[in-house]
Amino acid sequence: MLVLAAPTSAEGREQARAFCAFLGLHGVEAWLELVTAGGAGELQALLDDDTVHWVLVVASPGFAELSARIHTDRHTIVPVVLPGGRAEELPAWADPESGRVVPVTEFSAEGAEPLLRIVLPLMAPPPPPSAPVLADLDLDLDLHRYRHRDLDLGHPFDDRRFKAAAGITGAPPERPRPRRPRRPRRPRAPESPSTREPRRLHATVTDAAGRPRWHAFAPGQRNTVALSIAPGTTGIVTASVLREESITFDPAVGAELTVVVVLEQPDSTVSLHRTLFLPPQGASTEVQVPVEVPADAVEVCGAVLVLQRATVLLSAQLRGPVGDDDEARDGVGIRLETDAEITPDVAPPAREVDASLSFHVGGRGDALLVEPDRAGRLLHLPELDRFRDGLITTLGAAVDADYVHGNQPGSEQQVELLRDLARQGHTLYQVLEPQLEGATIGPRIQLLSPEDQVVPLEFVYDFGLPRPTARLCRHWLDALATGRCRCRPRSGPVNTVCPLGFWGLRFVIERQVASTTAVALGGDPSPGQMSPTRQTLPPLDRILFAASDKVDKFNPGERRRTVELLQECLGEGAVEVQSWRAWHRAVREHRPSVLLSLPHTEQVHGLVALQIGRASIREVESMTDDYVVGPGGGAGPVVMLLGCNTAVTDIPWQSAVAAFRRRGASVVIGTLVQILGRQAAPLARHVAQLMWGSGHETPETIGELVQLLRRGAVAGGATLGMSLVAFGETGWRLPEAG
């Protein structure tokens, strides 16, 4: 059932969501779409969806601009007026003049009785007992809360009493029954997390005839995937638990979640959105998604995301072979493989995002954009990898010149670099802008990408296209210091460059690696994951430092100067090592909260390896947890990988990021460009001065800290600071003394 509303206020949106929650608690699968001005095309596509059986149109003021441009003849349209609404706000295509307008006076069985009588299956008065049709009745009806107006049974509905009254004896002949959404119980006060039964994402697949498919999708027909969140581990389920602390519940209606399924079709990528209601305990409502499987398909591939508002709570890959017989191929059947690292243990308010961009779904260059109160949309950024490579080349060459000129703030070199980056970043924004359709991005963005894809989102520039002679705006240093400027997003040529036009300097961007092996599945959360009792990082006053000897190759003394600054800032809290063996021992004995490395990156037998000291090389995948997390428990450390060749495309640096994350690092900070040794050490000193120097603003979260590090480095003349990126939850709180 599709519920269409066009509210123009926050109160109207909340009422529409509460209405769908009410329907969900009464066993009605209600899919809510909030229509916005200018969304006529999107609305027409929804009405043309042949998987929709009913459309409830809620009287809303926003329909005024859409009434004359919509047509439909495919569904049963039910015009509804909610409390406080007016029938005059119904669109003409809902035919409000027909007298079929259904009032809902309150969200209760009594207040919504006229509507429930329509949308819930109703029993006609029984014919005489001799009528053979009685033996074929499907008597498993969800009527235990309601009475039929023409059949006063005098008590809550009981199918056994009805059979007796109708004279039916024996069991009816067996016949296939259509699947029905499981009705959740009315929400009760939630139990403590330790006593709740874990809930996972469940899936069942049926073919066009309604037969279950466990091992292979049926070719040449529509398969239906039914998804729910429920206790238990039988059937097709995700390995990771959706932890109760990840969800914000409304005591009255539970939690409203969005389920998005992104399917890779032969010639395109499609996304399907459904609303799911999750009570504090037990099973959620069930959502059904149609999957058209071509006759010549070999495999079905797609992604399933569960979101609350715009924050991705759980992501999984839906995969399965295709075959006429429901048999596994090479021992592999239909499965839900969890993208483990982007399944957080807790989503505190500080982590709630304003938009999420998922680049790990669909084809290369595709992204799913989700904002609060809006249906998600697929974006397509063709040749994104080539754009990134060109951007990295430009930034790398200019950063070299930055270093040669001594990193002077506001120098001709820095102005030229920022201008060139802004011009390139604006071309990327011009590809994005027509696809955003009025979306308001920021100030917190969640970016999800696969391990081998670097998405240069930080370099998107939306403050206009700077002319070749553009200068920095008058207040650029104040803008970097405060995060505020008079400059605003705009289109067309401009004469100035404002640093806040770059998304990486204006927004807090949370990067997550989408990988089925990113963290251990099930069990206790790793030290790198937030939990209800672990939301604050340890004091960032104990640092372990290591650097490759290549740091001193072109400019001797870089390593020594960096160590001296760290010791000046932290005293005995700063420890330097020259080998991975010494590193391993220092993690155990020193228990650092910051791991700062300026490594050289190599490949050893095809695997990514990091070199520190003169010749101490270790493969990233061979590092165990005790190379990252010291004894004693608590949150994992912050890891900074500021080494050479860390972003070369044929050696995906995300492999190192994912490895340190799954070994227990809370946050891993690196760069989007190739850094040489002579550049890495000055950048490390910039970071040290900003983190441990005096007179700087103290942020509350690690996301804000990374943003300040970027701004501070650019303000200090080190434009390379723009390329700093952080993987992990941005909501980690910094300790008060840190």
N, C-alpha and C positions, 0 to 999 in steps of 0.2 A: 504494500500500500504506500503510495506516494503522498506526502503531505506538502503542499505548496503554500508558502506564506511570503509576504513582501512587507515586513515591518520597516518602519523608518525611525525606530527608537530602540534603545537598549532594552527597555521594558517589554516592547513587542517581541524582540528576539527571545528574551527569557521566557515569555509566555508561550511562544511556539515550541520551544524546547520542552517546557514543562508539560505541554499538551501531548507531545510524542512520548515523553516518559510515562505519562498516565496511560496512554494506549498500550505501551510496551508491557506495563505491569498487569494489563488485562489480556495478554496473549495476542495482541495485534502487532504484527511486524510493520512498524511505521518508519518510513524513510523520509527524513526531513530535508527539504531544500529551501533555503532562504534566497529569494529572488531579489536582485538589486536592479536599480535603474540602469537601463541600457543592456539588460540581460535577456532580451527577447529571443535571440538566437539560442542561447543556452536553455531557456524555458521551453522553446519549441522542440529542442532535441529531447528533453525530458519527457514531454508529452508524446513523442514519437517512439519511445522505448516500449517494445512489445512485451517486455517482461513485467510491466506494471499492470496490475489488474484493476485497482481502484485509485482514484485521485481525489483526495480531500483538499479543497481550496478554502483556505482560511481568509476571511474578510480582513483585508489589510490596506492601509492607505497607499502603499507603494505600487499597487496594481493599476493605478490610474493611467500611468504612462504606457502600460503594456496591453491594455484591454483591446485596442483596435487592431493589434498586430498578431494575435494568436488565433490559431484554429485547431480544433481537435475533433475527431470522430471515432477514436479508437478505444476509449475507456469509459467507464462509468464515473461521471463527475458528481461529487457530492459537495455542494457549497455549505460551509460551516461558519457560524458566527460564535466566537469565543466570548467569555465575559468581558464586558466593556467595549465590544466591537459593534459595528453597524453593518447591516445588510447592504447599505449603499456603497460600501468599500469592496464589494465583490466585483470581479471583472465580468464583462458582458459574456465572454465565452463560457463562463460557469453557469449561465442561464438562471440568474437569480430571480427573474420574473416568473418562472414556472411554478413557484410556490413550493419548491423542494428544499428551500433553505432550512438547514437543521441547526437549531440553537443548542449551545452547550452552556448551561448556566453556571456550572462549577465542575471542577475535576473530581467527580465522585460518581458512583454507580447511578445514583438518582439524578444528579445534574446532567449526566451524559446519556441517560437512558435512551432518548430518541436516536442518538448516533449509534450506540452499542447495539440497539435492536437491528440496525441496518448492517453493520459491519461484522457482527458475530453471527455464526450459523444459527438459524432458528428452526425449531421443530414445528411442523404443521400439526394441527389436531389429528389424533390417531384415527384412521379408518376402522371399520369393523374388523374384529379379530380374524375373520376368514379371508381377508384380503391377502393374496400371496406377496404383495409388495412389502409387507411388514418384515418378511424374512430377509429382505435385502437391505434393510435400513442400516446405515452406519450410526450406531447408537452411542458411540464414544464422543459425546458432544460436550463442549465447554460451556455448559449452561448452569453450572451449579450456583452461580451468583444471581441469576436472573429468572424471572417468570415470563412465560409467553403471555401476551395480553389476552389471547383467546383460549388459554389452557391454564386454569388456576389449579395447580396441584396442591396448594396449601402448605407446601414445605419446600426446602431447597431441592433442586432437581437431583434425582437418584435414578439412574438408568434401570436398576433392578426393579424398583417400584413401578417404573413406567412399563417395563416388559410384563410384569404381573397384571397391571391394569389393562394392557392391550391383549392379554391372553397369549403371549409368545412363550413358547417352551423350547428348550434345547438351544444349542449353539447355532448361530447363523452360519451359512456356508462361508468358507474362507475366501477372501478376495483381497487383492492388494489395496492397501490404504495409502493415500498420499501422506507425505511427511508433514508434520505440523510443528510449528515452533514450540519448544518447551516453555511452559508457563512458569516464570520465576515466582517464588513466594514474595509476599509483601515484605519490603526491607525491614529488618529489625536493627537494633543498635549493634554495630559491628563488634565482633569479638576481638580480643587482643591478637596481634599477628602470630604469636607462638601457638595459638590454639586453632587457627583456621586451617582448613584443608587446602593445600596448594591448588591453584587453578592455572590451567594452561590453555593455549589456543588449540581448539579441536576442529577437525574438518571431516566431512563425509562427502562422498562423490556419488552421484547417481546418473544414469544415462537417460535418454529421452523417454524411455518407458518407465522410469522410476526405479529401475533395478540398481542396487548398490554396486559400486566399483571400488575395489580395494587395492588393486595392483596395476591397473592400466585404464586410461581414459578410452572411451568408445569413439572410434573414428567416424567421420562423416555425419555428425549429429551434434545437437546441443547437450552438453553435460552440465549438471548443476552442482556447484560446490556450496555446501552449507557450512557456515563458520559460526562458532560460538566459543565463549570462554567458560570453562567448567572444571570442576574437580576431576580427578582420575587421570589415568595414563593409558587407557585402552583405546585402540583405534589409531587414527592418524592425528598425532599431536606433536606440538613443539617440545623440544627437550628442555628449554628454559621455562622456569616458572614466572608468571606475571605476578610479581610480589604485590601484596595488598597495599604497601606503602607507596606504590607508584601511582595510585589512583586517588583523586579527590572525590569523595562521596557527598552527595546531598542526602541528608537523613530521610527526606520524604520520598525521593524517587530513585535513589541510587546514583550511578554515574552514567552520564551519556558519553559514549565513545564513538569514534568514527573508524570504520574498517574500510580500507582502500585496497583494492586488488588491481594490480597493474599486470596486464597480459601482453606478451610479445607475440604479435601476429606476423604472418609471412611478410606483409608489406607495411605494417604500421604497428604502433603501440597504443593500447586502449587502457583507460582507467575506469573502474567502477567503484562507486562510493555507496556505503550503506551506514545507517545509524544503528548502533547496538546499545542496549541498556543493560547495565551490570548491577545487580543488587549487591549489598555488602557481603552476602554469603550465597553459596549455591551457584546455579548455572545462570548464564545471561540469556537474553533473547537470542534467537538464531537468525542469521542473515543468509540469504541465498543469492548466489552470484552465477549467472549463466556463462558458460565457457563454450564457444563454438569451436569444435575440433575439426579441421579439414580432413577429408578422406585420405590424403597422402601424408598427413603429419606423422612424425616419428616420435616426438616428445612434446609435452606441454610444459612451458616454462613461464613462471610469473612470480610476482612478489606480493606478499600480504603485509600491510602495515596496520597497526592499531595505534590510534592517536587519541589524546584528550586535548581538545582545542587544536593547537598547532604542534604540540610536542609529540614526537614519536616515542611511544612507550615500548613497542615490541615490533620487530621486523623479522620476517621469515620468507624463505624461498619455497614456493609451491612447485613441485616438479613431479613428473611421472611419465612413463612410456605410454604409447598409444598402441592398442591392439584389439582385434575383434574379440578375442578371448580375454577374460579378466585374469591374466597371468603376468607375473613379474618378468622382467627382462634382465638376464644375467644376475638374478637374485635381487634385483632392485625394483620396487614398486612405487606407488604414489607416496610422497613424503613431504613433510614440512621441516625444512632445515633452518634452524634459528640463526639469524645474524646476531651472534651473541653479544658482541661488544656494544651494540647500540640498544641493548635491552637493559636499561638502568635499574638499580635497586630502589631508587627513591627519586621522586621529582618534586623537590621542595619549591615553594613559590619563587625563590631566587633563580630557579632554573627554567621556569616557564618561558617559552619562547614566543615571539610574535609571528614567526614564519619558519617553516622547515622546507629545505630543498634537498630532495633525495635523488642523488645521481646514480645510485646503485640499482635502479629499477629501469626497465625498458631497454632500449638500444643505446649505443654509445652516443653521448651528447644529449640524451633525454634526461629530464628531471621532473619530479613531481613536486609542485609547489602547494603547500597547505598553509592557510591562514585561519585564525579563529573566525568563526561565524561565516565562513565561505567554503563552498565546495572546492576541493583541490582541482588543480589543472595541470596538464602535461605541458612542459616547455621543451622546445627543441633548439639546441645550440649546435648547429652543424660545424664541423671542423674545430671543435673546441680544443682538441689536442694541438693542432697546428697553431692556433692563436696563442695558447699557453707557451709553446716553444718559442715563438717570436717574442713574446713578452719577456720570457726568461733571458733570451739573448740580449735584448735591449737593456734590461735591468743589470745583467751581469757586466756588460761592457761599461755602462755608466757608473756602476759601483766601483769598478777598477779606477776610473777617472776620479770618482769621489775620494778614494783613498789617496791618490797621487796629490790631489789638491788640499789634503789635510782636513777633510770633512768640515769645511767652513759653512756655518748656517747662512742661508741666503746667498751663497756664492753663485756666480754665473753657471757653474757646473751643476749645482743643485737645482737651480731654476730650470735649466734645460732638461734635466732628468725628470723632474716632476711634471713639466709641460708635456714631454714625450709620453710619459706613462699615462697622464690624464687623457691625451688624445687617443691612445690605444684603448684605455679603459672605457672611454665613451663609445667607441665603436662596439664594444661588447654590450654596453647598456642599450645601444640602439637596436641590437638584436633582441634583447630582453623586453624592451619597453612595449612594443605592440602586443606581446604575449601576456603581459601582466594585467591588462584590462583594468586599469585603475587601482591595482593592488597597492597597499601602503606597506612597504617593507621596513622593518626595523622596530626598535633598536636592538633586539636580540634575534639572531638567526641561528638555526640548527642546520648544519651542512653535513650530509651523509654521502660518502663516496666509497667506491671499491678501493682495494689496496693499490692497484696499479693505475689509478687515475687522479692526477692532481688538478683540482678545479680552482682556478685563480680568482675566486670570488672577491678576495680582498682588494683587487685592483679595478673592480667595476667603478666607473666614475660617472655621476649623474648631474653634475653642476654645469652642463653645457660643454660644447666642443671648443677648447682653447685655440685661439688663432696662433699661427707660428711665432708671433711676437708677444704672446701673452706673458704677463709678469705675475708674481705671487700677489695675492690680495693683500690689502693694507694691514689687516689684522691677523695674518697667518700664524704668527707666534702665539698670540692670545688664543686663537682658535685651537692650537695644539695643546695649550696648557689647560684650557677650560672645557674643551669639547663643544663650544658654542661659537657661532659666527653669524654675521648678517647675510652671508651668502646662502643661497637656497637652491634646491634642484630646479633645473630649467632645461629647455631645449634651445638649439641654435648656437651660433658662434658667440664666444665671449672673449673679453680682453684680459681676464685674470684666471689664475689657478688657485683654488682654495684646497688645502690638504683634506678638509673634512668632506670634500666631494668623493673621496675614495671610501668605499664601504668599510674597508679594514681599519680606517682611522675614525669612522663615525659610529660603526656598529660593533657590538660584541658578537663574535662568530664562534659558535661551538662546532668543532669538527669531530666527526666520528668515523671510524673505519668500519665499513660493512664487511664482516668476515665471519664465516661459520666456525672459524677456529680462533677467534680473537681472545676469548677468555674461556675458562673452564665452565662447562654447562652444569647447572644444578648445584646443589650443596650451598655452602656458605659463600657470600660474596668475597671477591678478592680484595686485598687492601686498596686496589685502585678504583673500587666502586663505592659510591656513596650508599649509606644505609641510614636507618632512622637514628642510630646511635653514633654515626660517623659521618658528619657533614662538614667538619672543620679540619683543615690541614694542620700538621704539626708545625711548631715554630720554625720558620725558614732561616735558622741561624746556625745550622751545621751543614757545611757544604763539602762535597768530595769533588776535586778537580783533577782532570787529566787532559793532556794535549799531545798530539802527534808532534814529532820533532820537525815536521814539515812547516809548522807554524813559524819557526825561526829561519826558514830557508832563505827568504829574500830580505828579511829585516830582523837580524839577530836581536834577541832580548825581549821579543814579544811575549813569550811564555812567562819569563821571569817578572816582567812588569804586571802581567795579569795576576800572578800569584801574590805579589806584594800588595796589590790593591785589595785582593780578597782577604788577606791576613790583616791589613789595616782596618778593614770594615768589620771583620768577624773574629779577629784574634785567633785563639786556639780552635775556634769553630771551623776554620778553613784547613783542610788537609789535602795535600797534593800527592798523587801516585804516578809512577812511571810504567806500570805494567798491569795487565789484567789480573795477574795473581795477587798483586798488592791491592788492586781495586777490590777484589773479592774479600780479602781480609779486612780492609777498611770498612766495607759495608757492615760486616759483622761486629767490628769493635767500635767504630765511630758512630754507627747508626745515623747517617746523614739524612736530612730532609730535602736536600737539593743535590742532584747529580749533574754537574756541569762538565761536558766533554767537548773538546775541539778535536775530533778524530779525523783520520784520513779513511776514506771508504774504498774498499777493494772488493774483488770477487775471488773467492777461493773455491775451486771446484764447482763453479756456477752458483755459489751461495754468497750472500752479502756478508762481508766481514768488516770490522772496525779495527783500525790500528792506532795505538797510543804509544807514547814514548818513542824509542828508536826503532823497535821492530816487534813490539808485542801485538800480535794479531789474534783476534778471536771472532769466529763466526757468530753472527747475531743469534741464530737459532740454537746454538749450543749453550747459551747463557741460561742458567737456572734462576729460580726465584731469588736465591740468596745473593745474586749479583745486583739486585735492585732493592730489596726490602730487608732491613735489618731485623734482628730478633726483638720481641717485645710487643708485637701487635700494633694496632693503630692504623691510621691512614698511610697510604703509600707516598713515596717522595715525588717531587717535581723533577722531571728529567729534561735537560736542555742538550740537544744534539746540534751543535753549531760547527759542523765540519765540512770539509771540501767534498764536492761531488755528491752532496746529499739529495739533490733533486734531479739528477740526470735520468732521463726517461728510460734508458735501458737497464738502470739499476734502481728500481722503484724504492725510494727511501721510506715509503710507508711500511715496507717490510720491517725495518728497524723500529718504527713507531709502534706497529702492532705487536712486535715482540716485547718491547719494554712495557707496553700497556698490559699485556696478558701476564707478564711477570710481576705485576703489582704496582706499576707507576700510576699515580693518580692523574697526572697530566704530563704529556710529552710535548715539548716546545722545540720546533725546528724552523727551517726556512724553506721558502718556495723556490729559491734560486741556488745556483752553484756558488759556494763560498770557498775562496782560497784562504790559505793559512794567514796571509798578511792582512786579510779582511776579518777573519774570524776572531782574532784576539782583540782588536779594538771594539768590535761589536760586543764581545763578552764583557769588556770593561765598562761599556755604556750600560749594559744590563746590570752589572754589579753596582754602579753608581746610582742608578735609578731605584734598585731594590733595597740597598743598604745605606745609601748616602742620606744625609740630613736635608730637611727642608722640602721634602717631596710629599705630594698628596698620598694619603694612605687609603687604598681601595678596600672594599669589603669582600670581594670575590676574586678568584683567580682569573675569571674572564675579564674583569675590569683591569686587573694588573697587566695582563698581556696587552690590552688596548693601550694602557699608559706607557708600556715599554715601547710599543711602536711609535706613539706620538713623541715620546721623549727622545728616542733615537733620531727621528727626523728633525726635531727641533734642534738637536745637537749637531746637525750636519751629516749624520750617518743615515742616508736614505735607505741603506740596506735594511734598516729596522722595519721598513714597511713589509718586508717579506716574512716576518715572524708569524708563525701559525702555531696553534695549540690544539692537540687532540685530547679529548676527555671532557668531563662535565664542567661547564663554565660556572656552575653554582657552588663549587667548593669554596667554603668561607676561609678567609685568611685569619690566623690567630691574632688577637688584639695586640700582642707584643711583637708580631712579625712585621 
